[in-house]
Amino acid sequence: MLCTKCGSNQTIKYGIRTNKGGEDSQRYFCNSCSSEFSVKLSTAKAVSSVRRAIITPDKHFPYEDKPAINALVKAISLVKPSIYVDLGDVGEWESVSAWKYKRKQRPPLEHMIPEVEAEIKKVNAGMDIIDEALDDVGCDERHFCEGNHDNWLNRFVERYPYLPQYRVKTALSLTDRGYTYHPFGKFLKIGKIHFYHGHQYGGMYHTANHLRKLGCNVMYGHWHDIQQMTATHMDGPKAAWSIGCLKDMSTESNAWLDNRRINWAHAFAIIDFYGEGDFTVDIVQIIDGKCSIWGNMIDGNE
């Protein structure tokens, strides 16, 4: 049962209360905020079936925004999700980028391997920070939706097929980390919403484009901005969400933009699933390393 005040799942049953009409309610005590609340027994079962998820977009380790990642880790501790979804581009993968040797001749493989392995180590270290936070709150259901940058590693293996250890799933030890792996372009469906990296449909209004082309609820990253589009079809309302990024947005870390202005934003999503796949979405924007959840200020700069 989630606390009605702070949203924590660290609650315990605290006896039964009967109102003047003779209707029984289950009393609860929250170990997180020390508040007490009651829920009618007739509805307690439905309410207690809520499952909470945290969804994170592009981090591009080792070019992540450190305060934003710190804010995310603190949010995981507060929210205590039972589901975690990584929408991909967890790494920048500059070492295997198709653009790295544009107009240049590729060096011998023995000169490339040390750089690739160094980047794999850095990306794994970044994932460790998030996974440790998930371990601490007992979040066992984890999903990894492969991004286009991540897929550069797979293309590197296609060029050098005798190096299968550099495929994304293996290089990031996704199985050992407890992640279900969803290959590039494949959709993950939880309840009535789909997830994937976000690269298939673009344009200025890419959420509207996704909604038109897919006709279903969908959440993604890739474009690094925050957008939402909703529509009501004959079978009910649907929406598409683009949930920003967690990458360092400075000019220094994005030299490839040639000082072009961007509309990127740091954010992640909290989703509550209930009933038969229904859900609510809360987009948490991080500004200058700070965000607010349920009235709690989180500062990733500390």
C-alpha positions, 0 to 999 in steps of 0.5 A, a space after each residue: 500500500 502506497 502512503 497517501 501523503 508521501 507516496 512511499 511503499 514502506 507502509 504497514 497495516 495498523 488495525 481496523 477502524 469501523 465508521 459510524 455506518 459500520 463500514 470497515 477501513 484498514 488503517 496503515 502507518 507509513 515508516 517513511 513519513 510517520 503518518 497514518 491513513 485509512 483505506 476502505 476494505 472494499 477498495 484496499 485490494 485495488 489500491 494496493 495493486 499499484 506498481 510503480 516504475 521509474 523510466 530514464 532516458 539517454 544518459 550517454 555515459 561518460 558524458 552524463 550530467 552528474 547532478 542530474 544523475 545524482 538527483 535520479 539516484 536520490 529519487 529512486 531512494 524516495 520513490 522505491 520503484 518496483 520496475 525500472 526501464 532504461 530507454 537506451 543510449 546509456 553510453 555515448 560510444 564515441 569509440 565506435 561511432 560511425 562519425 569518428 573516422 569520417 574522412 579518415 582511414 581507420 587505424 589497425 584494430 589493436 589501436 582501437 581496442 584499448 579505447 573501446 574497452 576504456 569506454 565500456 568500463 566507464 559506461 559500466 561504472 555509470 550503470 553501477 551507480 543507478 543499479 546500486 540505488 535500485 538494489 537498495 530499494 529492492 527493484 528487481 524488474 529491470 528493462 533495457 531498451 537498446 538505443 541507436 548509440 548503443 547499437 553502434 557497439 553491435 555494428 562494431 562487432 558486425 565489422 569484426 565478428 570475431 569480437 562478440 564480447 563487445 555486443 551491448 548485451 555482453 559488454 554491459 553484463 545486462 543478464 548479470 545485472 538483472 535486465 531484460 534486454 530489448 534489442 534496438 527498435 523492439 518495443 517493450 509493453 507494460 500494461 497499456 503503454 509501450 516503450 522503446 528508444 524513440 528513433 523511428 519517427 521524428 520531426 518537430 512534433 515527434 510525439 504527434 508523429 508517434 501517436 499518428 503512426 503507432 496509435 497507442 500509448 508510447 514513451 521514449 527518449 532519443 530526441 532529448 526534449 520534453 514533449 507530450 501529445 494526446 488524442 482520444 480515439 474510439 477506444 479511449 484516450 492515448 498519449 505519446 511522451 518524449 522524456 528528455 535526457 540525462 546527458 551533459 548539455 554543455 557546449 563542451 560536451 557536444 562539440 558536434 553541434 557546432 554551437 547550435 542552440 538546443 531545446 534539450 531538457 533533463 527529466 525522467 518519468 514516474 509511472 503508476 500502474 493499476 487495475 488492468 494495465 491502466 497507468 498515470 504518468 508524472 514527468 519529473 524535470 530536473 533544472 540545474 540538478 534539482 527537482 521536486 517529487 511529492 513536495 520533496 526537494 531533491 538537490 543533485 548538486 549536494 
